Amino acid sequence: MCARCGTQAKAPQPTWTCSVENGMRRYFCDTCSRENLRAIEGRLDSAWW
């Protein structure tokens, strides 16, 4: 499930973005990843975007 919008993965192994924040893995769907690409590249925690 996407940590930002709650979208459910349709495939067993989604091609989503994985981020490690506070020692926990968080997955973001393609849409959320595209909308927040600069923040992800800047290594900002998802709480900032």
Backbone as ProteinMPNN parsed JSONL, in Angstrom:
{"seq_chain_A": "MCARCGTQAKAPQPTWTCSVENGMRRYFCDTCSRENLRAIEGRLDSAWW", "coords_chain_A": {"N_chain_A": [[0.842, -1.175, 0.0], [0.482, 2.257, -0.752], [2.29, 4.648, 1.045], [1.583, 7.272, 1.1], [-0.893, 7.942, -0.32], [-2.48, 5.688, -0.037], [-3.093, 3.855, -2.023], [-3.617, 0.598, -3.273], [-1.404, -2.05, -4.151], [-1.42, -3.747, -7.255], [0.019, -5.783, -8.364], [2.158, -8.512, -7.318], [4.819, -7.682, -6.844], [5.349, -4.547, -6.804], [6.42, -1.776, -8.848], [7.232, 0.443, -7.389], [8.425, 3.396, -5.629], [10.801, 3.089, -3.079], [11.434, 4.114, 0.183], [13.517, 4.717, 2.972], [12.712, 5.663, 6.082], [13.286, 6.856, 9.243], [14.246, 4.34, 9.946], [12.363, 2.597, 8.889], [10.865, 0.958, 6.095], [9.164, 2.569, 3.484], [6.732, 2.628, 0.99], [5.924, 4.175, -2.109], [3.461, 4.979, -4.497], [3.483, 5.12, -8.144], [2.296, 7.525, -9.036], [2.344, 9.283, -6.764], [5.092, 9.309, -6.41], [5.985, 10.571, -8.775], [4.774, 13.097, -8.503], [6.176, 14.149, -6.376], [8.871, 14.147, -6.929], [11.193, 15.872, -6.819], [11.445, 16.383, -4.063], [11.905, 13.81, -3.155], [14.327, 13.195, -4.443], [15.868, 15.084, -3.141], [16.107, 13.951, -0.739], [14.252, 14.419, 1.292], [12.175, 13.733, 4.081], [8.994, 12.096, 3.863], [7.119, 13.455, 5.366], [7.604, 16.116, 4.948], [6.7, 16.64, 2.393]], "CA_chain_A": [[0.0, 0.0, 0.0], [1.227, 3.515, -0.816], [2.345, 5.319, 2.344], [1.066, 8.646, 0.969], [-2.297, 8.046, -0.725], [-3.199, 4.487, 0.337], [-3.376, 3.003, -3.171], [-3.209, -0.8, -3.117], [-0.619, -2.61, -5.259], [-2.149, -4.772, -7.988], [0.957, -6.878, -8.659], [2.858, -8.943, -6.105], [6.036, -6.892, -6.645], [5.145, -3.285, -7.519], [7.605, -1.004, -9.259], [7.086, 1.707, -6.687], [9.592, 3.963, -4.979], [10.979, 2.666, -1.691], [12.185, 5.082, 0.975], [13.727, 4.313, 4.357], [12.552, 6.825, 6.948], [13.3, 6.462, 10.661], [14.512, 2.914, 10.032], [11.264, 1.809, 8.337], [10.656, 1.086, 4.656], [7.881, 3.104, 3.047], [6.579, 2.518, -0.456], [5.088, 5.205, -2.705], [2.992, 4.606, -5.835], [4.084, 5.88, -9.243], [1.726, 8.872, -9.078], [2.909, 10.07, -5.66], [6.527, 9.458, -6.672], [6.158, 11.587, -9.821], [4.364, 14.403, -7.992], [7.105, 14.607, -5.345], [10.193, 13.711, -7.365], [12.269, 16.743, -6.316], [11.591, 16.164, -2.622], [12.505, 12.48, -2.995], [15.74, 13.321, -4.825], [16.516, 15.898, -2.12], [16.119, 13.111, 0.451], [13.38, 14.932, 2.344], [11.209, 12.76, 4.57], [7.673, 12.32, 3.273], [6.367, 14.409, 6.178], [7.845, 17.464, 4.406], [5.976, 16.825, 1.148]], "C_chain_A": [[0.892, 1.245, 0.0], [1.142, 4.226, 0.528], [1.76, 6.729, 2.285], [-0.433, 8.681, 0.699], [-3.124, 6.802, -0.408], [-3.566, 3.57, -0.807], [-2.837, 1.601, -2.921], [-2.434, -1.259, -4.351], [-1.426, -3.717, -5.92], [-1.281, -5.984, -8.292], [1.675, -7.276, -7.379], [4.121, -8.141, -5.816], [5.911, -5.586, -7.417], [6.459, -2.599, -7.852], [7.543, 0.384, -8.645], [8.408, 2.162, -6.097], [9.625, 3.513, -3.518], [11.856, 3.695, -0.991], [12.334, 4.546, 2.388], [13.711, 5.574, 5.205], [12.435, 6.345, 8.383], [13.443, 4.951, 10.818], [13.413, 2.018, 9.477], [11.153, 2.033, 6.839], [9.252, 1.586, 4.383], [7.85, 3.054, 1.54], [5.597, 3.571, -0.952], [4.735, 4.808, -4.13], [3.647, 5.505, -6.884], [3.587, 7.321, -9.277], [2.32, 9.76, -7.987], [4.403, 10.305, -5.871], [6.776, 10.553, -7.703], [5.841, 12.985, -9.295], [5.384, 14.988, -7.011], [8.551, 14.244, -5.661], [11.328, 14.563, -6.794], [12.508, 16.552, -4.827], [12.255, 14.816, -2.355], [13.988, 12.54, -3.327], [16.522, 14.131, -3.797], [16.589, 15.189, -0.77], [15.33, 13.709, 1.62], [12.434, 13.825, 2.797], [9.84, 13.104, 4.02], [6.818, 13.264, 4.096], [6.514, 15.835, 5.643], [7.086, 17.709, 3.114], [4.626, 16.248, 1.247]], "O_chain_A": [[1.926, 1.28, 0.668], [0.056, 4.389, 1.085], [1.471, 7.317, 3.327], [-1.171, 9.369, 1.404], [-4.351, 6.848, -0.499], [-4.285, 2.593, -0.597], [-1.727, 1.439, -2.415], [-2.78, -0.89, -5.473], [-2.046, -4.531, -5.236], [-1.793, -7.091, -8.459], [1.789, -6.471, -6.455], [4.463, -7.94, -4.651], [6.324, -5.519, -8.574], [7.479, -2.829, -7.202], [7.78, 1.382, -9.325], [9.384, 1.413, -6.068], [8.613, 3.551, -2.817], [12.896, 4.095, -1.514], [11.392, 3.983, 2.944], [14.575, 6.44, 5.073], [11.58, 5.518, 8.7], [12.84, 4.352, 11.708], [13.513, 0.796, 9.58], [11.323, 3.154, 6.358], [8.278, 1.104, 4.962], [8.831, 3.4, 0.881], [4.576, 3.835, -0.316], [5.595, 4.355, -4.885], [4.277, 6.51, -6.557], [4.369, 8.24, -9.522], [2.755, 10.877, -8.27], [4.918, 11.376, -5.549], [7.675, 11.375, -7.528], [6.549, 13.944, -9.602], [5.442, 16.206, -6.84], [9.36, 14.056, -4.753], [12.328, 14.016, -6.33], [13.653, 16.559, -4.377], [13.068, 14.69, -1.44], [14.815, 12.004, -2.591], [17.714, 13.893, -3.602], [17.068, 15.751, 0.215], [15.691, 13.529, 2.784], [11.943, 13.057, 1.969], [9.553, 14.268, 3.74], [5.863, 13.831, 3.564], [5.637, 16.67, 5.864], [6.843, 18.862, 2.759], [3.857, 16.306, 0.287]]}, "name": "protein", "num_of_chains": 1, "seq": "MCARCGTQAKAPQPTWTCSVENGMRRYFCDTCSRENLRAIEGRLDSAWW"}
